[in-house]
Amino acid sequence: MATFLLTVTTPAIDYEQLALQIKQWGKDLGFAEVGITDIDLTKHEAQLQRWLDLGYHGEMEYMAAHGMKRARPAELVPGTQRVISVKMNYLPPDASFAKNLKQTDKAYISRYALGRDYHKLIRNRLKKLGQQIEQHIGQLGFRPFVDSAPVLERQLAEKAGLGWRGKHSLLINKEAGSWFFLGELFVDIPLPIDEENSFEGCGKCVACMTLCPTGAIVEPYVVDARKCISYLTIELQGAIPEEYRPLLGNRVYGCDDCQLVCPWNRYGQITDEADFHPRTQLKDQDLLALFAWDEATFLKNTEGSPIRRIGHERWLRNLAVGLGNADYNEQIIDALEQRLTTATPLVAEHIEWALDQQKNKRQLKLRKTARLIRIVEKGLPRDA
C-alpha cells in the first residue's frame, strides 16, 4: 500500500501590498502618518556617544545604561528586520499658548500633557496594528514602543520619511509642524522601506536656539537636557538649580517655547483624539489653586495624565518656583508661608526661594509707590 505525504504550501506574501495595507490600517487606527524603515542607524552612533560623553543626558541614566542598543534595534529585539514608525497629532483646539505664558499667575503646562497620557493610548493602537498584520499573514514577531525603551525614535521616523529633525532636535513635518507624538512597531518581516526624508526645512533659521529661555539648544540639533525646562520640571529628581528658576517663569510642567517659535508650526494640525483635549482641572488654572492641592487631590486630578509621574512633591516644587516668578501678590506670600510649615526639605527650599522673590517684589513696589507719592506731592500747589 502506497503512502502519500501531503505537502502544504504557504502562499507567498506580497510585501508591497502588505505595506500599503499597513499604512491604511494605521490611519484607520488614528495615526496621521505611517512610514517603514530598515534598522541601520550606524551613522547616528557617534553623535549619540558624544551626547552621552558630554553629560547632556543629566540624571537620565537610562539614556546611557543600554550603551549603543538605542541605535541597534536588533539588539533590543532580536529578529527585528523593519520598524514601522507612526505619528499622531496632539495639538488641542484653543491651545492658548501666548495668552497663558503672559499671565504670570496662571500655570503653564506643556500642551501634550493637558490630556490623557499618550504612552498607553499609542502603544495600544500599535499593538492592534501588529495584531492586524498577524491576522493577515500568520505568526508575526512584533513589539510596540512609545518613548518607553532605548529607541532612537526621531532618527527612525526620519529614515521612514515622516520628517526631519529640527535644530531643537524634535521631528518636523512640512505639512504638520511638530505637534505630534511618535511611536514604533518593531517587526520581523522584510517589508519594503520608504524613502528617507531628504528635505531639510530649517535652513538658516535659529529661532528655537535664540529664543529658548535657558539656552538649552547648545548647538544645532543638540540639546543639553540639564538646561532644558522640560528636563528641569519633569526628569530632574532634586532641586532645580537656582540660576534657572527665574527663567522657568510660570512653566510648571514642560515647555513648548522651541515649538512655539518654529515657523513650520503654522501648519500644525489639530488632533482628532478627544483624549488629547485639555482637562479643565489643568488648563489655564491659577498657580495658587494648583498649589493648594493635597496629595490625594493631585492624584485624583492627574489620573491617566503624564503629569502624575512626577509625583506630588515635585509638582509642589515646580509650582513654588512659578509662584516666586509671579507678579507680587500678598496671597502668594500667605500660601507659601502656610505650605512651608509642612513641606518636605525639597519643597521647602523652593518655597523659601519663592518667598524671597515675592518679598523683594513687595519692597520694590513699596519703593515705587513712595517715589510716586513724592513726585505727586512736589507737583501740588502750596495751598493744597
Secondary structure, 3 states (H helix, E strand, C coil): CCCCCCCCCCCCCCHHHHHHHHHHHHHHCCCCEEEEECCCCHHHHHHHHHHHHCCCCCCCCHHHHCHHHHHCHHHHCCCCCEEEEEEEECECCCCCHHHHHHCCCECEECHHHCCCCHHHHHHHHHHHHHHHHHHHHCCCCEEEECCCCCCCHHHHHHHCCCCEECCCCCEEECCCECCEEEEEEEECCCCCCCCCCCCCCCCCCCHHHHHCCCCCEEECCEECHHHCHHHHHHHCCCCCCCCCHHHHCCEEECCCHHHHCCHHHHHCCECCCHHHCCCCCCCCCEHHHHHCCCHHHHHHHCCCCHHHHHHHHHHHHHHHHHHHHCCCCHHHHHHHHHHHCCCCHHHHHHHHHHHHHHHHHHHHHHHHHHHHHHHHHHCCCCCC
